[in-house]
Amino acid sequence: MITLDFPHRNDVEQIGHKLLSMIDFKGSKVEEVAKVLVSAALLNDSIENKLKMFGISDQTVSNYAEKEEVAERTRKSKAIIA
């Protein structure tokens, strides 16, 4: 029988706080969007479930993800040019 060794709850919370501090989104709902993404990832849950929990629309999260993708492409383009 295989038993999974899950990290202690405090460890998960510390990792979550560290990840939240590393997210570099800009905008008015940054904190809420970051919490949705980090909590879904850490708890192996769906983003949809976390959207309901935090009361955020899926369109808001999509908008932030698209903005970050465009910003990342711009950073990579500038790095190639330089």
A tleap script that builds the chain and sets N, CA, C and O, in Angstrom:
source leaprc.protein.ff14SB
mol = sequence {
  NMET ILE THR LEU ASP PHE PRO HIE ARG ASN
  ASP VAL GLU GLN ILE GLY HIE LYS LEU LEU
  SER MET ILE ASP PHE LYS GLY SER LYS VAL
  GLU GLU VAL ALA LYS VAL LEU VAL SER ALA
  ALA LEU LEU ASN ASP SER ILE GLU ASN LYS
  LEU LYS MET PHE GLY ILE SER ASP GLN THR
  VAL SER ASN TYR ALA GLU LYS GLU GLU VAL
  ALA GLU ARG THR ARG LYS SER LYS ALA ILE
  ILE CALA
}
set mol.1.N position { 0.843 -1.184 0.000 }
set mol.1.CA position { 0.000 0.000 0.000 }
set mol.1.C position { 0.884 1.241 0.000 }
set mol.1.O position { 1.872 1.316 0.731 }
set mol.2.N position { 0.519 2.204 -0.823 }
set mol.2.CA position { 1.273 3.440 -0.919 }
set mol.2.C position { 0.557 4.507 -0.107 }
set mol.2.O position { -0.644 4.724 -0.267 }
set mol.3.N position { 1.301 5.162 0.756 }
set mol.3.CA position { 0.735 6.282 1.496 }
set mol.3.C position { 1.441 7.551 1.050 }
set mol.3.O position { 2.667 7.603 0.957 }
set mol.4.N position { 0.661 8.545 0.782 }
set mol.4.CA position { 1.212 9.827 0.351 }
set mol.4.C position { 1.538 10.676 1.563 }
set mol.4.O position { 0.764 10.736 2.519 }
set mol.5.N position { 2.672 11.322 1.521 }
set mol.5.CA position { 3.092 12.181 2.614 }
set mol.5.C position { 2.822 13.628 2.206 }
set mol.5.O position { 3.610 14.233 1.479 }
set mol.6.N position { 1.714 14.170 2.673 }
set mol.6.CA position { 1.365 15.542 2.345 }
set mol.6.C position { 2.089 16.499 3.277 }
set mol.6.O position { 2.321 16.179 4.443 }
set mol.7.N position { 2.449 17.683 2.765 }
set mol.7.CA position { 3.114 18.660 3.627 }
set mol.7.C position { 2.172 19.144 4.719 }
set mol.7.O position { 0.951 19.130 4.562 }
set mol.8.N position { 2.747 19.559 5.793 }
set mol.8.CA position { 1.983 20.100 6.914 }
set mol.8.C position { 1.252 21.359 6.458 }
set mol.8.O position { 1.747 22.087 5.597 }
set mol.9.N position { 0.095 21.615 7.021 }
set mol.9.CA position { -0.730 22.767 6.621 }
set mol.9.C position { 0.043 24.075 6.733 }
set mol.9.O position { -0.077 24.937 5.862 }
set mol.10.N position { 0.834 24.236 7.789 }
set mol.10.CA position { 1.606 25.470 7.940 }
set mol.10.C position { 2.610 25.641 6.807 }
set mol.10.O position { 2.848 26.757 6.346 }
set mol.11.N position { 3.202 24.529 6.357 }
set mol.11.CA position { 4.142 24.591 5.238 }
set mol.11.C position { 3.438 25.053 3.965 }
set mol.11.O position { 3.972 25.869 3.214 }
set mol.12.N position { 2.249 24.531 3.730 }
set mol.12.CA position { 1.473 24.917 2.548 }
set mol.12.C position { 1.134 26.402 2.622 }
set mol.12.O position { 1.212 27.102 1.613 }
set mol.13.N position { 0.764 26.889 3.790 }
set mol.13.CA position { 0.448 28.308 3.942 }
set mol.13.C position { 1.676 29.171 3.688 }
set mol.13.O position { 1.572 30.216 3.046 }
set mol.14.N position { 2.835 28.751 4.181 }
set mol.14.CA position { 4.062 29.512 3.961 }
set mol.14.C position { 4.420 29.542 2.479 }
set mol.14.O position { 4.823 30.580 1.954 }
set mol.15.N position { 4.274 28.411 1.812 }
set mol.15.CA position { 4.540 28.360 0.374 }
set mol.15.C position { 3.571 29.288 -0.359 }
set mol.15.O position { 3.962 30.015 -1.273 }
set mol.16.N position { 2.317 29.255 0.047 }
set mol.16.CA position { 1.312 30.126 -0.571 }
set mol.16.C position { 1.652 31.595 -0.419 }
set mol.16.O position { 1.540 32.357 -1.380 }
set mol.17.N position { 2.065 32.006 0.767 }
set mol.17.CA position { 2.436 33.406 0.994 }
set mol.17.C position { 3.647 33.799 0.139 }
set mol.17.O position { 3.697 34.906 -0.396 }
set mol.18.N position { 4.609 32.899 0.015 }
set mol.18.CA position { 5.789 33.176 -0.805 }
set mol.18.C position { 5.396 33.325 -2.278 }
set mol.18.O position { 5.855 34.242 -2.960 }
set mol.19.N position { 4.543 32.416 -2.763 }
set mol.19.CA position { 4.093 32.507 -4.153 }
set mol.19.C position { 3.313 33.797 -4.408 }
set mol.19.O position { 3.480 34.434 -5.448 }
set mol.20.N position { 2.462 34.178 -3.455 }
set mol.20.CA position { 1.697 35.413 -3.614 }
set mol.20.C position { 2.620 36.622 -3.722 }
set mol.20.O position { 2.351 37.553 -4.482 }
set mol.21.N position { 3.703 36.600 -2.960 }
set mol.21.CA position { 4.632 37.729 -3.002 }
set mol.21.C position { 5.407 37.782 -4.312 }
set mol.21.O position { 5.939 38.832 -4.674 }
set mol.22.N position { 5.477 36.663 -5.027 }
set mol.22.CA position { 6.241 36.605 -6.274 }
set mol.22.C position { 5.414 36.980 -7.500 }
set mol.22.O position { 5.979 37.301 -8.546 }
set mol.23.N position { 4.096 36.945 -7.391 }
set mol.23.CA position { 3.238 37.257 -8.536 }
set mol.23.C position { 3.284 38.753 -8.786 }
set mol.23.O position { 3.092 39.555 -7.872 }
set mol.24.N position { 3.539 39.117 -10.032 }
set mol.24.CA position { 3.770 40.517 -10.384 }
set mol.24.C position { 2.712 41.028 -11.357 }
set mol.24.O position { 3.045 41.623 -12.382 }
set mol.25.N position { 1.443 40.801 -11.041 }
set mol.25.CA position { 0.366 41.324 -11.860 }
set mol.25.C position { 0.134 42.782 -11.477 }
set mol.25.O position { 0.495 43.209 -10.380 }
set mol.26.N position { -0.463 43.532 -12.378 }
set mol.26.CA position { -0.835 44.920 -12.111 }
set mol.26.C position { -2.346 45.036 -12.261 }
set mol.26.O position { -2.927 44.443 -13.171 }
set mol.27.N position { -2.981 45.790 -11.381 }
set mol.27.CA position { -4.413 46.012 -11.513 }
set mol.27.C position { -5.118 46.034 -10.175 }
set mol.27.O position { -4.507 45.843 -9.124 }
set mol.28.N position { -6.421 46.271 -10.235 }
set mol.28.CA position { -7.191 46.469 -9.008 }
set mol.28.C position { -7.559 45.170 -8.292 }
set mol.28.O position { -7.795 45.183 -7.084 }
set mol.29.N position { -7.611 44.059 -9.010 }
set mol.29.CA position { -8.018 42.795 -8.383 }
set mol.29.C position { -6.870 41.798 -8.315 }
set mol.29.O position { -7.085 40.586 -8.295 }
set mol.30.N position { -5.662 42.317 -8.281 }
set mol.30.CA position { -4.468 41.468 -8.289 }
set mol.30.C position { -4.471 40.467 -7.148 }
set mol.30.O position { -4.239 39.277 -7.361 }
set mol.31.N position { -4.729 40.935 -5.958 }
set mol.31.CA position { -4.655 40.061 -4.789 }
set mol.31.C position { -5.647 38.906 -4.896 }
set mol.31.O position { -5.305 37.762 -4.593 }
set mol.32.N position { -6.869 39.198 -5.323 }
set mol.32.CA position { -7.877 38.152 -5.437 }
set mol.32.C position { -7.512 37.134 -6.511 }
set mol.32.O position { -7.653 35.929 -6.301 }
set mol.33.N position { -7.045 37.611 -7.657 }
set mol.33.CA position { -6.671 36.718 -8.750 }
set mol.33.C position { -5.505 35.831 -8.320 }
set mol.33.O position { -5.507 34.627 -8.573 }
set mol.34.N position { -4.518 36.430 -7.674 }
set mol.34.CA position { -3.355 35.667 -7.207 }
set mol.34.C position { -3.770 34.599 -6.211 }
set mol.34.O position { -3.280 33.471 -6.274 }
set mol.35.N position { -4.663 34.938 -5.293 }
set mol.35.CA position { -5.130 33.955 -4.305 }
set mol.35.C position { -5.835 32.786 -4.985 }
set mol.35.O position { -5.647 31.633 -4.597 }
set mol.36.N position { -6.639 33.081 -5.990 }
set mol.36.CA position { -7.338 32.014 -6.719 }
set mol.36.C position { -6.325 31.059 -7.341 }
set mol.36.O position { -6.419 29.844 -7.167 }
set mol.37.N position { -5.362 31.611 -8.063 }
set mol.37.CA position { -4.398 30.783 -8.779 }
set mol.37.C position { -3.507 29.982 -7.830 }
set mol.37.O position { -3.278 28.792 -8.045 }
set mol.38.N position { -3.012 30.629 -6.793 }
set mol.38.CA position { -2.115 29.946 -5.848 }
set mol.38.C position { -2.865 28.879 -5.064 }
set mol.38.O position { -2.367 27.763 -4.915 }
set mol.39.N position { -4.045 29.197 -4.566 }
set mol.39.CA position { -4.764 28.205 -3.763 }
set mol.39.C position { -5.194 27.008 -4.614 }
set mol.39.O position { -5.178 25.874 -4.137 }
set mol.40.N position { -5.574 27.253 -5.859 }
set mol.40.CA position { -5.941 26.137 -6.739 }
set mol.40.C position { -4.735 25.236 -6.992 }
set mol.40.O position { -4.858 24.011 -6.984 }
set mol.41.N position { -3.589 25.835 -7.213 }
set mol.41.CA position { -2.380 25.050 -7.475 }
set mol.41.C position { -1.927 24.276 -6.242 }
set mol.41.O position { -1.626 23.086 -6.330 }
set mol.42.N position { -1.879 24.940 -5.110 }
set mol.42.CA position { -1.375 24.287 -3.894 }
set mol.42.C position { -2.291 23.187 -3.378 }
set mol.42.O position { -1.827 22.179 -2.845 }
set mol.43.N position { -3.575 23.383 -3.536 }
set mol.43.CA position { -4.539 22.421 -2.994 }
set mol.43.C position { -5.026 21.436 -4.048 }
set mol.43.O position { -5.932 20.642 -3.794 }
set mol.44.N position { -4.416 21.493 -5.244 }
set mol.44.CA position { -4.777 20.589 -6.335 }
set mol.44.C position { -6.286 20.621 -6.581 }
set mol.44.O position { -6.945 19.588 -6.693 }
set mol.45.N position { -6.799 21.829 -6.658 }
set mol.45.CA position { -8.229 22.048 -6.868 }
set mol.45.C position { -8.403 22.799 -8.189 }
set mol.45.O position { -7.433 23.302 -8.755 }
set mol.46.N position { -9.613 22.870 -8.664 }
set mol.46.CA position { -9.858 23.569 -9.926 }
set mol.46.C position { -9.960 25.075 -9.678 }
set mol.46.O position { -10.351 25.531 -8.604 }
set mol.47.N position { -9.599 25.811 -10.698 }
set mol.47.CA position { -9.722 27.262 -10.616 }
set mol.47.C position { -11.187 27.645 -10.472 }
set mol.47.O position { -11.514 28.608 -9.778 }
set mol.48.N position { -12.069 26.897 -11.125 }
set mol.48.CA position { -13.503 27.190 -11.046 }
set mol.48.C position { -14.008 27.129 -9.604 }
set mol.48.O position { -14.777 27.993 -9.180 }
set mol.49.N position { -13.582 26.118 -8.853 }
set mol.49.CA position { -13.996 26.017 -7.450 }
set mol.49.C position { -13.482 27.194 -6.639 }
set mol.49.O position { -14.193 27.724 -5.785 }
set mol.50.N position { -12.248 27.602 -6.903 }
set mol.50.CA position { -11.659 28.711 -6.156 }
set mol.50.C position { -12.298 30.046 -6.549 }
set mol.50.O position { -12.400 30.952 -5.722 }
set mol.51.N position { -12.727 30.169 -7.808 }
set mol.51.CA position { -13.415 31.392 -8.226 }
set mol.51.C position { -14.667 31.602 -7.383 }
set mol.51.O position { -14.940 32.710 -6.920 }
set mol.52.N position { -15.417 30.530 -7.192 }
set mol.52.CA position { -16.632 30.615 -6.379 }
set mol.52.C position { -16.293 30.975 -4.943 }
set mol.52.O position { -16.976 31.787 -4.320 }
set mol.53.N position { -15.235 30.366 -4.422 }
set mol.53.CA position { -14.847 30.606 -3.029 }
set mol.53.C position { -14.455 32.067 -2.797 }
set mol.53.O position { -14.813 32.652 -1.775 }
set mol.54.N position { -13.720 32.655 -3.746 }
set mol.54.CA position { -13.255 34.030 -3.595 }
set mol.54.C position { -14.203 35.055 -4.219 }
set mol.54.O position { -13.987 36.259 -4.084 }
set mol.55.N position { -15.244 34.586 -4.897 }
set mol.55.CA position { -16.232 35.489 -5.476 }
set mol.55.C position { -15.706 36.327 -6.627 }
set mol.55.O position { -16.021 37.512 -6.729 }
set mol.56.N position { -14.911 35.723 -7.487 }
set mol.56.CA position { -14.321 36.414 -8.628 }
set mol.56.C position { -14.859 35.775 -9.906 }
set mol.56.O position { -15.114 34.572 -9.948 }
set mol.57.N position { -15.028 36.580 -10.936 }
set mol.57.CA position { -15.514 36.030 -12.203 }
set mol.57.C position { -14.368 35.368 -12.962 }
set mol.57.O position { -13.206 35.752 -12.823 }
set mol.58.N position { -14.714 34.378 -13.759 }
set mol.58.CA position { -13.697 33.700 -14.557 }
set mol.58.C position { -13.098 34.648 -15.595 }
set mol.58.O position { -11.943 34.486 -15.987 }
set mol.59.N position { -13.868 35.624 -16.037 }
set mol.59.CA position { -13.364 36.591 -17.008 }
set mol.59.C position { -12.250 37.447 -16.407 }
set mol.59.O position { -11.301 37.805 -17.105 }
set mol.60.N position { -12.356 37.774 -15.128 }
set mol.60.CA position { -11.314 38.562 -14.466 }
set mol.60.C position { -9.999 37.814 -14.466 }
set mol.60.O position { -8.958 38.387 -14.789 }
set mol.61.N position { -10.031 36.543 -14.110 }
set mol.61.CA position { -8.806 35.737 -14.089 }
set mol.61.C position { -8.251 35.594 -15.506 }
set mol.61.O position { -7.039 35.673 -15.707 }
set mol.62.N position { -9.120 35.386 -16.475 }
set mol.62.CA position { -8.674 35.277 -17.870 }
set mol.62.C position { -7.997 36.557 -18.337 }
set mol.62.O position { -6.971 36.508 -19.015 }
set mol.63.N position { -8.568 37.702 -17.976 }
set mol.63.CA position { -7.982 38.979 -18.375 }
set mol.63.C position { -6.569 39.140 -17.806 }
set mol.63.O position { -5.660 39.566 -18.518 }
set mol.64.N position { -6.385 38.806 -16.539 }
set mol.64.CA position { -5.064 38.918 -15.928 }
set mol.64.C position { -4.074 37.953 -16.576 }
set mol.64.O position { -2.913 38.302 -16.794 }
set mol.65.N position { -4.530 36.754 -16.879 }
set mol.65.CA position { -3.647 35.766 -17.509 }
set mol.65.C position { -3.227 36.232 -18.897 }
set mol.65.O position { -2.063 36.089 -19.272 }
set mol.66.N position { -4.158 36.786 -19.660 }
set mol.66.CA position { -3.835 37.295 -20.995 }
set mol.66.C position { -2.859 38.459 -20.921 }
set mol.66.O position { -1.909 38.524 -21.701 }
set mol.67.N position { -3.086 39.381 -19.984 }
set mol.67.CA position { -2.182 40.520 -19.826 }
set mol.67.C position { -0.778 40.041 -19.481 }
set mol.67.O position { 0.203 40.563 -20.010 }
set mol.68.N position { -0.674 39.053 -18.599 }
set mol.68.CA position { 0.638 38.540 -18.197 }
set mol.68.C position { 1.314 37.833 -19.366 }
set mol.68.O position { 2.530 37.938 -19.528 }
set mol.69.N position { 0.553 37.123 -20.175 }
set mol.69.CA position { 1.125 36.435 -21.335 }
set mol.69.C position { 1.693 37.450 -22.325 }
set mol.69.O position { 2.786 37.251 -22.854 }
set mol.70.N position { 0.973 38.516 -22.576 }
set mol.70.CA position { 1.448 39.562 -23.483 }
set mol.70.C position { 2.693 40.225 -22.911 }
set mol.70.O position { 3.650 40.477 -23.642 }
set mol.71.N position { 2.691 40.509 -21.619 }
set mol.71.CA position { 3.843 41.137 -20.980 }
set mol.71.C position { 5.070 40.228 -21.060 }
set mol.71.O position { 6.181 40.707 -21.286 }
set mol.72.N position { 4.877 38.936 -20.879 }
set mol.72.CA position { 5.985 37.980 -20.952 }
set mol.72.C position { 6.558 37.927 -22.362 }
set mol.72.O position { 7.776 37.889 -22.531 }
set mol.73.N position { 5.702 37.924 -23.366 }
set mol.73.CA position { 6.178 37.925 -24.753 }
set mol.73.C position { 6.989 39.191 -25.048 }
set mol.73.O position { 8.010 39.139 -25.734 }
set mol.74.N position { 6.526 40.318 -24.525 }
set mol.74.CA position { 7.231 41.584 -24.730 }
set mol.74.C position { 8.611 41.537 -24.087 }
set mol.74.O position { 9.594 41.973 -24.686 }
set mol.75.N position { 8.685 41.004 -22.860 }
set mol.75.CA position { 9.980 40.892 -22.170 }
set mol.75.C position { 10.927 40.002 -22.959 }
set mol.75.O position { 12.107 40.324 -23.093 }
set mol.76.N position { 10.429 38.887 -23.484 }
set mol.76.CA position { 11.278 37.968 -24.256 }
set mol.76.C position { 11.746 38.624 -25.554 }
set mol.76.O position { 12.895 38.445 -25.959 }
set mol.77.N position { 10.867 39.379 -26.206 }
set mol.77.CA position { 11.240 40.058 -27.448 }
set mol.77.C position { 12.341 41.072 -27.187 }
set mol.77.O position { 13.295 41.167 -27.959 }
set mol.78.N position { 12.217 41.823 -26.115 }
set mol.78.CA position { 13.237 42.821 -25.769 }
set mol.78.C position { 14.562 42.153 -25.452 }
set mol.78.O position { 15.622 42.681 -25.791 }
set mol.79.N position { 14.513 41.007 -24.812 }
set mol.79.CA position { 15.744 40.277 -24.459 }
set mol.79.C position { 16.445 39.764 -25.725 }
set mol.79.O position { 17.674 39.768 -25.796 }
set mol.80.N position { 15.679 39.331 -26.709 }
set mol.80.CA position { 16.260 38.830 -27.968 }
set mol.80.C position { 16.892 39.971 -28.741 }
set mol.80.O position { 17.968 39.817 -29.317 }
set mol.81.N position { 16.221 41.122 -28.754 }
set mol.81.CA position { 16.726 42.288 -29.471 }
set mol.81.C position { 18.009 42.815 -28.841 }
set mol.81.O position { 18.929 43.228 -29.546 }
set mol.82.N position { 18.066 42.801 -27.536 }
set mol.82.CA position { 19.236 43.350 -26.820 }
set mol.82.C position { 20.404 42.485 -26.915 }
set mol.82.O position { 21.458 42.809 -26.368 }
savepdb mol mol.pdb
quit
